[in-house]
Amino acid sequence: MSSRHDDERLTDIINAIDAIRSHLARGDLSDGLIFDAVRVRLIEIGEVVKALDPELVASQVV
């Protein structure tokens, strides 16, 4: 079961994914600004995943 903090972190991941979709709607990764914006959001997702409860992450692995 996820904690309140984990719920907030999962929301952060969803928001980052939405931002990536928005960036890609403006152009593709050949545009340096789009590439950098997407890269930053992917880094953000990675940091959030590292902060999640390991038991939560393990329970979601398929």
Order of alpha helices (4+ residues) and beta strands (2+ residues): alpha-alpha-alpha
